[in-house]
Amino acid sequence: MEDGEYIVEKIYEDDFGCEERPENYEPQVIVSLRDAKGAEQLLRQPDVWLYRQRIEEGSRVRLTGGRLYSGEE
């Protein structure tokens, strides 16, 4: 996925089905992103990171080096 600006369309909890999460697992979410051309892509991110960045559905974000950052900074 290319670095750039996106809009968060949807945030999904990562699903392990009936399997247990590994020990020391950092909870992840799957983020659906839309670029300026309307293309959508999925990206996995740590849930706590999105919370700290105040990223939620509808947020404008920057993707840099595989990590999402709030576009409000």
C-alpha positions in Angstrom: 0.0 0.0 0.0 1.4 3.4 -1.0 2.1 6.2 1.5 -0.4 9.0 1.1 -3.7 10.5 2.4 -6.8 8.4 2.9 -10.3 8.4 4.5 -11.2 5.7 7.0 -14.3 4.0 5.7 -14.7 1.3 8.3 -12.8 -0.3 11.2 -13.3 -4.0 11.8 -12.1 -6.1 14.7 -9.5 -8.7 13.7 -11.2 -12.2 13.8 -9.4 -15.3 15.1 -12.5 -17.5 14.7 -12.3 -20.2 17.3 -8.6 -20.0 17.7 -7.1 -18.4 20.8 -4.9 -15.3 20.4 -1.2 -15.8 20.8 0.4 -14.9 24.2 1.6 -11.3 24.3 -0.7 -10.5 21.3 -1.3 -6.8 20.6 -5.0 -6.4 19.6 -5.3 -5.5 15.9 -8.0 -4.0 13.8 -8.5 -4.1 10.0 -9.0 -0.6 8.6 -10.8 0.0 5.2 -9.3 3.0 3.6 -10.4 5.1 0.5 -8.0 7.1 -1.5 -8.7 10.3 -3.6 -9.5 8.2 -6.6 -12.1 6.2 -4.7 -10.1 3.0 -4.5 -10.5 1.0 -1.3 -7.8 -1.0 0.5 -7.5 -2.9 3.7 -4.7 -2.4 6.3 -4.1 -4.0 9.7 -3.2 -1.7 12.5 -2.8 -2.0 16.3 -6.1 -1.0 18.0 -4.3 1.0 20.7 -2.4 3.0 18.0 -5.7 4.1 16.4 -7.1 5.1 19.8 -4.0 7.2 20.6 -4.1 8.9 17.2 -7.9 9.5 17.6 -8.5 7.8 14.3 -12.1 6.6 13.8 -14.5 6.0 10.9 -14.6 9.1 8.7 -11.2 10.3 9.8 -8.7 11.7 7.3 -5.4 10.0 7.8 -1.9 9.8 6.4 -0.2 6.5 5.8 3.6 6.7 6.3 5.8 3.6 6.4 2.9 1.3 7.0 1.5 3.3 10.0 -1.6 5.5 10.0 -1.4 9.0 11.5 -4.3 11.4 12.1 -4.6 14.0 9.4 -5.5 16.6 12.0 -1.9 17.1 13.3 
